[in-house]
Amino acid sequence: MNDARKIAMAEKIDQAFGGVKGKTVAILGLTFKPNTDDMRDAPSLVIVPDLQERGATIRAFDPEGAAEARKLLNIELCKDAYDALDGADGVVILTEWNEFRALDVSRVKSLLKRPLMVDLRNIYKPAQMAAAGFTYVSIGRATVQP
């Protein structure tokens, strides 16, 4: 993703949240790709600061990239995905880690203030998320509502 596309993704997130100012955004995945701690050219390095400039508080989890992310981003890093989700206004998936594909969506919904998922990796099926009661925003597909 080039920087202009990353900024466009931050705008998409902002719109999905109805503006992120004063809201807590859970970010799942910070690394460039899954199964690595590589942060070089990671979309999170552009998207997260952009959301913070818009007034968002970020709670994030990455299975392997936390140590590297801590050096590059000023965010709250959480112990696991569910910890990041707890009390957030919605969730954004930035990296397609397998463990994010296996989230208990009922538990996710119960932890969020609002059942909103912005899936920038299209790891879930829109119909599945609508049936689970989520507003689901993805890339190149229509937004679905419960």
N, C-alpha and C positions, 0 to 999 in steps of 0.2 A: 504494500500500500504506500503510495507516495503521500507526502504531507498534505496536499490539497484534499485528497480522498479521506485522510484521517480527520481533517477539520470538518469535512462534510459528515463524517460519522458522528463526530461530537455534536454537530447541529441536529442530526437525526435523533440522538439521545435526548438532547435538550427539548426538542419538540415532543417526543414520546412522553416525557415527564411533565409536559405542560410548563416547562421552564424548570431548571434545576436549582435556581437560587433558593437557598434555605433548606434544601432537601439533601437527604443522605442517599448516595448511590452506592450499591454493592457492585463491585467489579470482580468478576471471576476470570482469572487468567491475565497475567501481565507480560509473560514472555513472548518472544517473536513467534514461537511455535511450541506445540506440546512436547513433552519428554526431554526438556532441556532447561537450563537456567539462563539461556542466551537472551539478553535484553537488547542487543544491537538491532536497530531499526524496528523495534517492537511498536505496534500501534499505540500501546499504552503510554509511551513517552510523549506523544502529542495529544492524545485524547484526554488523558487524566488531567494534565495542567490546564487544558482548555476548559474542561468542566469545572475545575477549581476557580478559574478566572470568572466563570459565569456564576459562582457562588455556591457550588456543590461541596458537600463534605463527602469524602471517599473512604469507604471501608473495602478492603480488597483481600483476596486470597489467590495464591498461585502455589501449586504443589511443589515446585522446585525453584522458582525464581524469587522467592521473598528476600533472600540475602542480597542479591544483585539489585532488586527493585528498591530496597531500603537505601541504597547508595544514590539512586537516581531520582526518586520520587518522594515527596513529602506527604505520605498518606498513612492511615492506620492499617497495618497489616494484621490479619486475623489468623487464628490457628487452623481453621478449616472453612469450607464453603458455607456451612450453616451458621458459623459464627459471623461471617461477613454479612450474611442475609438478615440476621437478627435485628429488627427495628428499622431496616432500610426502607426507603420509599419505593424502591424497585431495584431490579437487578439487570446488569449488562454482562453478556458473555463476550469476552475479547479473544480468548484462546480456546481452541477446541480440545481440551483435555478430556480423556475418556471418562474420568470420574464426574465431569460435569454432565455428560450424556446420561449418567446413571443416577442423577439426583432424584430424591423422593419429592415429586412435584407437590404432593399434598403438604409435606413438611415445609417446602419452600414457600408455598402460599400462606401457611400459618405464621411464618416468621416475618414476612413482609408487611408493611403498613398497607400496601396496595398491591394486588396481584398483577404486576407489570414486569414483563421480561423483554429486554431488547437483546436479541440474539444476532450478533454480527457475524456468526459463523454458521448459521442455519443448521444447528445440530438437532433441533426439535421440529416436529411436524406441526404446522399451524392448527390443523383440526384437533390434534391431541391437546394442544395448549388451550384452545378455546373450550374444549370439553372439560378441562381441569379448572376452568374459571379464570384464566389469565387474559389480559390484554397482551397480545404477542406481536412484537414488531421484529421483522427480520429483513434480510437483504433480497431485493428483487421479487418479493412476494407481498401480497396484500396483507395489511395489518388485520388481525382478527380480534374480535371482542368475545367475551363469554356470552 
